[in-house]
Amino acid sequence: MCSASVAFVHFPPGRRTTGENACGVKFKSLARTIGLAAALLGTSSVYAQENNTLNGEKPTNITSAQPTRGVVFFTATINSTGGVASCFGCNTANTKRLGVGLYQIDFGQNVQAVNGWSRWVQVDTLTTGTENAWCNTADRAGDNNAVWVNCQTTGGPGSMGNSKATDTSFFLFVAR
């Protein structure tokens, strides 16, 4: 039986047409809609990371060699200047600010996503107050031991005029 929130007609088993489920959903139309949405949503991440690729390579879909279980192995608390406020397992000598809103946090061993490592970044003032920023992570091009962090805020030319690079402090967690 279809739920009340589904806006499709319920057909008895003998009245369905080919390619419909019991609620009258046409599978080809649903598949096209999902495919279009995935294509549109997937394009933004390609352009957001162009300055963290080698020789203009584009990010690809991966199959992780190991599952991510969510157990945190490494942490870093990074000041907006790129300085390490504290860390567990990071290489402070190779952890730095690369440019406005761009950071490299090195952990001294391969922490690439393909090897089952997941990363969480949380913008934080590291004191009182609030931050109007967000960050994302990626493998660091050219350094398998490092995580690349890109921080943005509202305004500016990025993301169709809605964001710009900004320096901010944050916590980074690396898990597997």
C-alpha positions as CSV (number, residue, x, y, z in Angstrom):
1,M,0.0,0.0,0.0
2,C,1.3,3.5,-0.8
3,S,1.7,6.0,2.0
4,A,-0.4,9.1,2.0
5,S,2.6,11.3,1.4
6,V,3.4,9.7,-1.9
7,A,1.7,11.5,-4.8
8,F,1.2,8.5,-7.0
9,V,-1.9,6.5,-7.8
10,H,-2.1,3.0,-6.2
11,F,-2.8,0.3,-8.8
12,P,-4.0,-3.2,-7.9
13,P,-1.5,-5.9,-9.0
14,G,-3.5,-6.7,-12.2
15,R,-3.7,-3.1,-13.4
16,R,0.0,-2.1,-13.3
17,T,1.7,-1.2,-16.6
18,T,5.2,-2.3,-17.4
19,G,7.8,-0.3,-15.6
20,E,5.6,0.8,-12.7
21,N,5.6,-0.3,-9.1
22,A,2.5,-0.7,-6.9
23,C,2.3,3.1,-6.4
24,G,2.4,3.9,-10.1
25,V,6.0,5.2,-10.1
26,K,7.5,5.0,-13.5
27,F,11.0,3.6,-13.0
28,K,12.5,5.2,-16.1
29,S,11.3,8.7,-15.2
30,L,12.6,8.2,-11.6
31,A,16.0,7.0,-12.9
32,R,16.3,10.0,-15.2
33,T,15.4,12.4,-12.4
34,I,18.0,10.9,-10.0
35,G,20.6,10.8,-12.7
36,L,20.1,14.5,-13.6
37,A,20.2,15.5,-10.0
38,A,23.4,13.5,-9.4
39,A,25.0,15.0,-12.5
40,L,24.2,18.6,-11.4
41,L,25.2,18.1,-7.8
42,G,28.5,16.3,-8.7
43,T,29.9,19.1,-10.9
44,S,30.4,21.6,-8.1
45,S,33.0,19.5,-6.3
46,V,35.1,19.1,-9.5
47,Y,35.6,22.9,-9.8
48,A,36.0,23.5,-6.0
49,Q,39.2,21.4,-5.9
50,E,40.9,22.4,-9.2
51,N,43.8,24.1,-7.3
52,N,44.6,20.9,-5.4
53,T,45.2,18.6,-8.4
54,L,48.3,17.6,-10.2
55,N,48.6,18.5,-13.9
56,G,44.9,19.5,-14.0
57,E,43.7,16.0,-13.1
58,K,40.0,15.8,-12.1
59,P,38.8,13.9,-9.0
60,T,37.5,10.4,-9.8
61,N,35.2,7.9,-8.1
62,I,37.2,5.5,-6.0
63,T,36.7,2.1,-4.4
64,S,38.2,2.2,-0.9
65,A,40.7,-0.5,-0.1
66,Q,39.5,-0.6,3.5
67,P,36.2,0.2,5.1
68,T,35.8,3.4,7.2
69,R,34.6,2.4,10.7
70,G,34.6,5.9,12.1
71,V,37.4,5.3,14.7
72,V,39.3,8.6,15.1
73,F,43.1,8.0,14.8
74,F,44.4,11.6,14.3
75,T,43.2,15.1,15.4
76,A,44.4,18.6,14.8
77,T,43.4,22.0,16.1
78,I,44.5,24.6,13.6
79,N,44.6,28.4,14.1
80,S,43.6,30.6,11.2
81,T,47.2,31.4,10.6
82,G,47.9,27.7,9.9
83,G,49.7,27.3,13.2
84,V,49.0,24.1,15.1
85,A,47.2,24.9,18.4
86,S,47.4,21.1,19.3
87,C,47.4,17.8,17.5
88,F,47.5,14.1,18.0
89,G,49.5,12.3,15.4
90,C,50.3,15.2,13.1
91,N,53.6,16.3,11.6
92,T,53.7,20.0,12.8
93,A,56.8,20.7,10.6
94,N,54.7,20.0,7.4
95,T,51.4,21.5,8.6
96,K,50.8,25.0,7.3
97,R,48.6,27.6,5.7
98,L,49.0,27.5,1.9
99,G,47.1,30.6,1.0
100,V,43.9,32.4,2.0
101,G,41.6,29.7,3.3
102,L,43.8,26.9,2.2
103,Y,45.6,24.6,4.7
104,Q,47.7,21.4,4.6
105,I,47.7,19.2,7.7
106,D,50.3,16.4,7.6
107,F,49.9,13.2,9.6
108,G,53.2,11.5,8.7
109,Q,51.5,8.5,7.0
110,N,49.2,7.9,4.0
111,V,45.7,9.2,5.0
112,Q,44.2,9.1,1.5
113,A,40.4,8.4,1.2
114,V,41.2,5.4,-1.1
115,N,42.9,3.8,1.8
116,G,39.7,4.0,4.0
117,W,40.5,7.3,5.8
118,S,37.6,9.7,6.4
119,R,38.0,13.3,7.4
120,W,35.7,15.7,9.3
121,V,36.5,19.4,9.6
122,Q,34.6,21.6,12.1
123,V,35.1,25.4,12.0
124,D,35.5,26.7,15.5
125,T,36.7,30.0,17.1
126,L,38.8,28.0,19.6
127,T,37.5,30.4,22.1
128,T,34.2,32.3,22.5
129,G,32.1,33.8,19.7
130,T,31.0,32.5,16.3
131,E,32.5,32.0,12.9
132,N,30.7,32.5,9.6
133,A,32.7,30.0,7.6
134,W,32.7,26.4,6.4
135,C,35.5,24.1,5.2
136,N,35.8,20.9,3.1
137,T,38.6,18.4,2.9
138,A,40.4,16.4,0.2
139,D,43.5,14.3,-0.3
140,R,46.5,16.7,-0.6
141,A,47.8,16.5,-4.2
142,G,51.5,15.6,-4.2
143,D,51.5,14.6,-0.5
144,N,49.8,11.3,0.5
145,N,50.4,12.0,4.2
146,A,48.5,15.3,4.2
147,V,44.9,16.5,4.2
148,W,44.0,19.6,2.2
149,V,41.4,21.9,3.8
150,N,39.6,24.6,1.9
151,C,37.7,27.2,3.9
152,Q,35.0,29.6,2.6
153,T,32.7,32.4,3.7
154,T,29.8,34.2,2.2
155,G,30.2,36.8,-0.6
156,G,32.9,37.0,-3.3
157,P,33.3,35.3,-6.7
158,G,33.2,31.6,-5.8
159,S,30.1,29.4,-6.0
160,M,28.3,31.7,-8.4
161,G,29.1,34.8,-6.3
162,N,28.1,33.3,-3.0
163,S,31.5,32.5,-1.4
164,K,35.1,33.5,-1.1
165,A,38.2,32.0,0.6
166,T,38.7,32.9,4.2
167,D,41.2,32.2,7.0
168,T,39.5,30.5,10.0
169,S,40.4,28.2,12.8
170,F,39.1,24.6,12.9
171,F,39.3,21.1,14.3
172,L,40.2,18.2,11.9
173,F,39.4,14.6,12.7
174,V,40.9,11.7,10.7
175,A,39.2,8.3,11.1
176,R,39.1,4.8,9.7
